[in-house]
Amino acid sequence: MKNNHLNETPFFRAMGFIGDVFLLNLAWLLGCVLLVTIGASTSAAFSVAGKMAARQEYRVFHDYWAAFRRDFKLATITWVVLAAAGLLIFADYQIGLAHTGTLSNVMIAAGTALGVVWLCVMGGGYALLGRYTYRRWADVLRDGLRICLGRPAAALVWLVGMAMLPVLNTLLPALFWYLLPLWVLIGGGGIIVATAFALRPAFARLEGKQNNPPAR
């Protein structure tokens, strides 16, 4: 006898959720192949992840592509600004590593701190852009930093997830190569979804306030 409620069991719901994260990760990776589209791809992935966290209806590829096209211009401009800032931060860090002395240590510390801020602004900004309507890249970056300061747990999820592989590649290369295939399969999408769930309480409060624009 066919069990019509089989798909409602915790196991099958969990498998369906993991499958959706895999598909979202695939869409995100494909969208990042052209480096200039990393911003649009990340914003679109957060748009889908935001619906998942809010328990809204979604179709991974359909909603991802719709958000990608919708926010492409602003997400790309924001990414160009972030990429330029990131290159400057990276150059500062590398110059510090190439030299010795107090000034070099200051440059390394400044590069590390600014790199953390850079990641926070990127994650928070694209999480907001994927969920709400923006018109200026400066507002996306400003609010991205504000939401991370307001939700440090969500910022930590994003920071640890995105920085884990580069840190492991430096400190534990063997473990890096062991985890890399898993990250390629589900890592990026999983980090985005986990961050969206961690940000959900803050977004729910925003969406519950009067005079606040509804989520997309």
Phi, psi and omega in degrees: 000131183289135178267104182288347182255013183300318182290351180265359179287153180305321182297311183289327174295318179296317179296322177295321179295315179297322177297320179294321177296319177300314180296320179295320178297319178298314179298317180297315180297316179297322179290342181264359183302313172277115189304329183291342182263009180302319180296312180295322180293318180293318177298317180295319178296320177294330177297316178291315181298325177297322176292323177298315181293328181274002181060037177264161176292140179205155170233118193306299185291318180299310183288326177299310183294322178298316179291323179301312180291320183298316187254012188304312185298306183292320180296323180288318176299316179299319180294321179299318178296314179297318181296318178298315178296320179298320178296320178296317179296317180296319178297317177301315181295316182292322177296320177298319179293330185282351183232173178236163178114176183298315181299320179296319178297321177296318180295321178295315180296318180294319179296320179295313181297316180292328176296320177297315179297319180301313179297319179299314181298319180297308182297310180295319182296314181285332173297319179289317181296326178289343185250330186231164181273128175233157178240338183232139181295327181297323178292324178297313181292318180298311181290331176298318177292320181295319182291327178289323176293325179283334179233073183300330179296319178294319178299321180294320177302313181294314182297312181297316181297316184279331183268349187301309184294314177300322178293317179295324179298329179277317187266320184225075184303323181298317178292326177302310182291334178289321184271343184304314179300320179295320180296319179298323181289319190214352190300302183300312178297322179296320178295318180296316179294316179299320178294320179297319178293322179292331179274348187303318179302319179293318179294323179297321177294319178299316183285343179272347180281144176288154178068010176260133182298139182292159177290153181275000000 
